[in-house]
Amino acid sequence: MEVTSKNTGVRVSPRKMRLVVDMVRGRDVDEALALLKFTPNKSAIEVQRTIKAARSDAENVHDLDPDNLYIKRIFADEGPTFKRWRARARGRVNQTLKRTSHLTVVLEEKES
């Protein structure tokens, strides 16, 4: 049985989040959480939070064994982009794009 958890509107660009997501794809949940604990990225905290939410949902709602779970699918899609303006010299402006991400984690129980 698959358990899905989503974290939308994360204030990290999807490109930066995909670096962390690629690191934990296909791993056991406990192994992935241990790896993320020592990863010095802002996005690692958000990925860790989403995996913990999916694990707790699997344990409490779907009655699955949390030690038998692995990350079947995980991906970071692009969310809305905030557009901000900054004053520059001679009356001009530069646009700053503040990108956001939608993170989706799908856990499944190992077959044994």
Secondary structure, DSSP 8 states (H G I E B T S, - for coil): -EEEEEEEEESS-HHHHHHHHHHHTTSBHHHHHHHHHT---HHHHHHHHHHHHHHHHHHHTS---GGGEEEEEEEEEE---EEEEEE-GGG-EEEEEE--EEEEEEEEE---
